[in-house]
Amino acid sequence: EHLPKNMDYTVYSGLVIGFPTIHTHPTKRVIQFIDHLESHKNPLPVYIFTTYGLYTANTLRILGKACLKKNMLPVCSASYRAPATDGVLLAPQIRFFRKSSRNLSKKIRYDCDMFLTKVMTQDLTIHIPRFKLYSILNYPNKLAGHKITFPIYLHKEHCIKCGKCIKNCPGNALTIDTQQYPVF
């Protein structure tokens, strides 16, 4: 969903921000979301969480620091193993890439209850995960992941301009150009 540009976040007692880990980083979209927010006058508690395929590296740390710049205090953070899109596409035969954490619903419920308790008691103790040294070992993989990202092409001779790709794009990354063709 697109968030309205004039949304007043100051009326909320807290904010929950969830996003997938992509090559050990938060998605560009969630970083842009944080960057476009106005800094809050009063501290706003936030619960940040990420989904990941193999591991999160410093994803939550990166987003937590971005939140702090906007006076949004990460009081809770969590990561949940979920199907990894890149892993499923590159190695569909490996079942691990298609699995979620055990008891995922219970973990999410517990973490949300903990966040609500912190908001209601005004416990604004900042929780930024520590730097994970193993993330340095993943640097070559991360570079390769950014280089191997597949470009999106439009084959105009096959496009019927139905708009289904735009409507069904989970990242809302497509729009229509002046000739009614989809544009990434």
Secondary structure as the mmCIF struct_conf table of DSSP 4:
data_model
#
loop_
_struct_conf.conf_type_id
_struct_conf.id
_struct_conf.beg_label_comp_id
_struct_conf.beg_label_asym_id
_struct_conf.beg_label_seq_id
_struct_conf.end_label_comp_id
_struct_conf.end_label_asym_id
_struct_conf.end_label_seq_id
HELX_LH_PP_P HELX_LH_PP_P1 HIS A 2 PRO A 4
TURN_TY1_P TURN_TY1_P1 LYS A 5 ASN A 6
HELX_RH_3T_P HELX_RH_3T_P1 TYR A 9 VAL A 11
BEND BEND1 SER A 13 SER A 13
STRN STRN1 LEU A 15 ILE A 22
TURN_TY1_P TURN_TY1_P2 HIS A 23 THR A 24
STRN STRN2 HIS A 25 PRO A 26
HELX_RH_AL_P HELX_RH_AL_P1 LYS A 28 HIS A 36
BEND BEND2 LEU A 37 LEU A 37
HELX_LH_PP_P HELX_LH_PP_P2 GLU A 38 HIS A 40
BEND BEND3 LYS A 41 ASN A 42
STRN STRN3 LEU A 44 TYR A 52
BEND BEND4 GLY A 53 LEU A 54
TURN_TY1_P TURN_TY1_P3 ALA A 57 ASN A 58
HELX_RH_AL_P HELX_RH_AL_P2 THR A 59 LEU A 68
TURN_TY1_P TURN_TY1_P4 LYS A 69 ASN A 71
STRN STRN4 MET A 72 ARG A 81
HELX_RH_AL_P HELX_RH_AL_P3 THR A 85 LEU A 90
TURN_TY1_P TURN_TY1_P5 PRO A 92 GLN A 93
HELX_RH_3T_P HELX_RH_3T_P2 ARG A 95 ARG A 98
HELX_LH_PP_P HELX_LH_PP_P3 LYS A 99 SER A 101
TURN_TY1_P TURN_TY1_P6 ARG A 102 ASN A 103
HELX_RH_AL_P HELX_RH_AL_P4 LEU A 104 MET A 120
TURN_TY1_P TURN_TY1_P7 THR A 121 GLN A 122
HELX_LH_PP_P HELX_LH_PP_P4 PRO A 129 PHE A 131
HELX_RH_3T_P HELX_RH_3T_P3 LEU A 133 ASN A 138
HELX_RH_AL_P HELX_RH_AL_P5 TYR A 139 ILE A 148
HELX_LH_PP_P HELX_LH_PP_P5 THR A 149 ILE A 152
TURN_TY1_P TURN_TY1_P8 LYS A 156 HIS A 158
HELX_RH_AL_P HELX_RH_AL_P6 LYS A 164 ASN A 168
TURN_TY1_P TURN_TY1_P9 PRO A 170 GLY A 171
STRN STRN5 THR A 175 ILE A 176
TURN_TY1_P TURN_TY1_P10 THR A 178 GLN A 179
BEND BEND5 GLN A 180 GLN A 180
STRN STRN6 PRO A 182 VAL A 183
#
